[in-house]
């Protein structure tokens, strides 16, 4: 089992989703939408202060997960938030390419509004019993984080299956060994 925290970066709508993943099973345990605005004026209005304060309030979440995934931000996006979280948890953080995720779900040719609709439909399956999510007016931030989680779980399970195949090779002569 892998416990994953998926983060969809935003200033007013930063989405956090925690799930326990085993093989293809995903059990969403926690969802929250955070506004970094809540932390303004405590020390300063700088992201370098706001992000650690937000993380400190959720320390148990960040420390309890095996893996943190963050949507890679485009140039001009919230790269400062992405980089800061990545730096703070470098040993267990992966950046997710939005293009790779869109390709995985077949979103390549959809516009922004269509992608929002599709991610919400996909996330609905995992969050239909989550009252917090169901009461949100703006759901697509959480939905994006859920979709990243599904994508990363697929990557993790493929790596695991490949490792198992390599460990259980029946015909070792077919195993490719990198020359030294």
C-alpha positions as CSV (number, residue, x, y, z in Angstrom):
1,X,0.0,0.0,0.0
2,X,1.2,3.5,-0.8
3,X,-0.2,6.6,0.8
4,X,-0.2,9.5,-1.6
5,X,-0.8,13.2,-1.1
6,X,-1.8,14.9,-4.4
7,X,-1.5,18.7,-4.6
8,X,-3.1,20.9,-7.2
9,X,-1.2,24.2,-6.8
10,X,-3.1,27.5,-6.4
11,X,-3.1,30.6,-4.2
12,X,-6.7,30.7,-3.3
13,X,-7.6,27.2,-4.4
14,X,-4.8,24.9,-3.4
15,X,-6.2,21.3,-3.4
16,X,-5.0,18.6,-1.1
17,X,-6.1,15.0,-1.6
18,X,-4.8,12.0,0.4
19,X,-5.5,8.4,-0.7
20,X,-4.3,5.0,0.2
21,X,-3.5,3.1,-3.0
22,X,-3.0,-0.6,-3.4
23,X,-2.6,-2.0,-6.9
24,X,-5.5,-0.4,-8.8
25,X,-7.6,0.3,-5.7
26,X,-7.7,3.9,-4.5
27,X,-9.4,4.9,-1.3
28,X,-9.6,8.7,-0.9
29,X,-9.2,9.5,2.8
30,X,-8.9,13.3,3.0
31,X,-9.7,16.3,0.7
32,X,-9.3,20.0,1.5
33,X,-9.1,23.2,-0.5
34,X,-6.8,25.8,1.1
35,X,-6.4,29.5,0.5
36,X,-2.9,30.8,1.3
37,X,-4.6,34.1,1.9
38,X,-5.5,32.8,5.3
39,X,-1.8,33.0,6.3
40,X,-1.2,36.6,5.2
41,X,0.0,39.1,7.8
42,X,1.2,36.4,10.2
43,X,4.9,37.0,9.3
44,X,4.7,38.6,5.9
45,X,2.8,38.3,2.7
46,X,5.6,36.4,0.9
47,X,5.0,32.9,-0.4
48,X,8.2,31.8,1.4
49,X,6.3,32.4,4.6
50,X,2.8,31.5,3.6
51,X,3.5,28.0,2.3
52,X,5.5,26.7,5.4
53,X,2.7,28.1,7.6
54,X,0.1,26.2,5.6
55,X,2.2,23.0,5.7
56,X,2.9,23.4,9.5
57,X,-0.9,23.5,10.1
58,X,-1.1,20.1,8.2
59,X,2.1,18.7,9.4
60,X,0.6,15.3,10.2
61,X,-0.7,15.0,6.7
62,X,2.6,15.8,5.0
63,X,4.5,13.6,7.3
64,X,2.1,10.6,7.1
65,X,2.3,10.1,3.4
66,X,4.8,7.9,1.4
67,X,4.7,10.1,-1.7
68,X,3.7,13.6,-2.6
69,X,2.8,14.5,-6.1
70,X,2.5,18.1,-7.4
71,X,1.2,19.3,-10.8
72,X,4.2,20.9,-12.6
73,X,3.4,24.5,-13.1
74,X,3.7,26.3,-16.5
75,X,6.1,29.3,-16.8
76,X,4.3,32.2,-15.2
77,X,2.2,29.9,-13.1
78,X,2.6,29.4,-9.3
79,X,6.1,27.9,-9.8
80,X,7.2,29.5,-6.5
81,X,4.7,27.4,-4.5
82,X,5.6,24.3,-6.5
83,X,9.3,24.7,-6.0
84,X,9.0,25.5,-2.3
85,X,6.9,22.4,-1.5
86,X,9.1,20.3,-3.7
87,X,12.2,21.6,-1.8
88,X,10.7,21.0,1.6
89,X,9.8,17.3,0.8
90,X,12.3,16.6,-1.9
91,X,12.9,13.0,-0.8
92,X,9.3,11.9,-1.5
93,X,8.0,14.4,-4.0
94,X,7.4,13.9,-7.8
95,X,6.2,16.5,-10.3
96,X,3.4,15.4,-12.6
97,X,3.3,16.8,-16.1
98,X,-0.2,18.0,-16.9
99,X,0.3,17.0,-20.5
100,X,1.2,13.4,-19.5
101,X,-1.9,13.2,-17.3
102,X,-4.1,14.7,-20.0
103,X,-2.8,12.2,-22.5
104,X,-3.4,9.3,-20.0
105,X,-7.1,10.3,-19.7
106,X,-7.5,11.2,-23.4
107,X,-7.9,14.9,-22.7
108,X,-5.3,15.9,-25.4
109,X,-7.8,17.7,-27.6
110,X,-10.1,19.2,-25.0
111,X,-10.2,22.9,-24.0
112,X,-9.9,24.1,-20.4
113,X,-13.6,24.0,-19.7
114,X,-14.0,20.5,-21.2
115,X,-11.1,19.2,-19.1
116,X,-12.7,20.6,-15.9
117,X,-15.9,18.8,-16.7
118,X,-14.2,15.5,-17.4
119,X,-12.0,15.6,-14.3
120,X,-15.0,16.3,-12.1
121,X,-16.8,13.3,-13.7
122,X,-13.8,11.1,-13.0
123,X,-13.3,12.3,-9.4
124,X,-17.0,11.9,-8.7
125,X,-16.5,8.1,-8.6
126,X,-14.0,8.5,-5.8
127,X,-15.7,11.3,-3.9
128,X,-19.4,10.7,-4.1
129,X,-19.6,10.0,-0.4
130,X,-17.4,12.9,0.6
131,X,-19.7,15.6,2.0
132,X,-17.0,18.3,2.0
133,X,-16.3,17.8,-1.8
134,X,-20.0,17.5,-2.7
135,X,-20.7,20.9,-1.0
136,X,-18.0,22.8,-2.9
137,X,-19.0,25.3,-5.5
138,X,-15.7,25.0,-7.3
139,X,-14.8,21.3,-7.5
140,X,-12.3,21.1,-10.3
141,X,-9.2,21.8,-8.2
142,X,-9.9,18.8,-6.0
143,X,-10.9,16.8,-9.1
144,X,-7.6,17.6,-10.7
145,X,-5.7,16.4,-7.7
146,X,-7.8,13.1,-7.7
147,X,-7.0,12.6,-11.4
148,X,-3.2,13.2,-10.7
149,X,-3.5,10.6,-8.0
150,X,-5.1,8.1,-10.4
151,X,-2.4,8.7,-12.9
152,X,0.4,8.4,-10.4
153,X,-1.1,5.2,-9.0
154,X,-1.1,3.8,-12.5
155,X,2.6,4.7,-12.8
156,X,3.4,3.2,-9.4
157,X,1.5,-0.1,-10.2
158,X,3.3,-0.4,-13.6
159,X,6.7,0.0,-11.8
160,X,5.7,-2.6,-9.2
161,X,4.5,-5.1,-11.9
162,X,7.7,-4.6,-13.9
163,X,9.8,-5.2,-10.7
164,X,7.8,-8.3,-9.9
165,X,8.3,-9.6,-13.5
166,X,12.0,-9.0,-13.3
167,X,12.2,-10.8,-9.9
168,X,10.3,-13.8,-11.2
169,X,12.0,-14.3,-14.6
170,X,11.5,-18.0,-15.5
171,X,14.1,-17.8,-18.3
172,X,17.0,-15.7,-17.1
173,X,18.7,-15.9,-20.4
174,X,16.0,-13.5,-21.7
175,X,16.9,-10.9,-19.1
176,X,18.8,-8.0,-20.5
177,X,21.7,-7.0,-18.4
178,X,23.4,-3.7,-19.0
179,X,27.0,-4.2,-19.9
180,X,29.5,-2.8,-17.4
